Amino acid sequence: MTIKEAQDIVDKWINNTGVRYFNELTNTAMLMEEVGEVARIMARQYGEQSFKKSDKEVNLADEMADVLFVLICLANQTGIDLTDALQKNLEKKSIRDADRHKNNEKLL
């Protein structure tokens, strides 16, 4: 699935199943919530935090998909073409960071 297809699928889902988009502020808060859930899993699975019994059934892929879903909702409702935005962002990074990471001794 392309990013454009994902944006279209999410839009159809929102309008058919979700009734309507939550407002932008609500979706921003929800995005922060979902990113927090990813951070919680990462801290426990890859960091020093230990899992609680209630954390045992977590699914990192599903939580990342939740982040992507809400991000796509925000893009759709603010008129952002994520394919175009990502392409422009990669071009910016390619120019700005052309040698930056190659010259970082910490990465060698």
N, C-alpha and C positions, 0 to 999 in steps of 0.2 A: 504494500500500500504506500502511495506517495503521501507527502505532507498535505498536499492539496486534497487528495482523497480523504485523508483523516479529518481535515477541516470540514469537508462536505458531510461525511458520515456523522460527526459529532453534531453538526447543525441539524441534520435530519432527526437524529435521536432526541435532541433537545426539543425540537418543535413537535415531534410525535409522541414522545414518552415523557419528557421532562416538562411539558406544557410551555415553558418559556425559560429564557436565561435568567438566572439570578442577576441582580444589578452588579455593576463592575466592582464596587467596594466589597460586597459579599463574596464575590468570586475571588477577589484578591486575598481576603481573609481565609477563604477555603484553600487557596493555593499555599499560603503560609502553613496552614494546618497539615496539609498533605506533605509538604517539604519536611516539616517537623517529624512526621511519621517515618519518612525515609531516613532522616538523620538519626532517629532513635534506633532503627534497625542497624544502620551502619556502625553506630557507636558500640553496639552489642556484638555484632557479627565480626567486625573487623577491628574494633577498638578494644579498650580495656574494660568497658562496662560489661556487667554480667546480665544474662537474661533472667527475667522473673518468670514464674510459672505462666502468667498471663501473656508473656511474650513468645511462648514456644511455637505458636501456630502462625507467626507472622510470615508474610510473603513479600519479599523485596520487589519482585517483578510487578506484582499487583499494585504495590504502593507507588512505584515509579510510573505505572500506567495511570494511576489516579492523578499524579502531578501533571502528566502530559495532557490528560483529559481536561483538567481545569485550565491549564495554560492555553489549550486550543479554544476553550470557551471564551477566555479573555481576548484572544486574538480575533475570533469571529465577531464578537460584539463591539470591538473597537476598530474593525475594518483593516486588520493587519493580515497580509499575505505572508504566512510564516516561511514559505519556500523562498520568496524574494528577500525577506528579512534575514534568513539564515545565509543565503548566498552573499548578500552585502556584508554581513558580519564576518564571514570567512575571508572575503576580499580585504576588509579592513585589518583583520588579524594577520593576514599574510603579508601585508605591507608593513604594518607596525612592528610585527614580531619576527620579521624575516631572519634576523640574526640573534635576536634576544635570547632565545632558549638554547641555541647552539653554543652561545658564549657563557652560559650559566654553568659554572664549575660544579654546582650542587647537583646538576643533572647528569654529569658525566660518569 
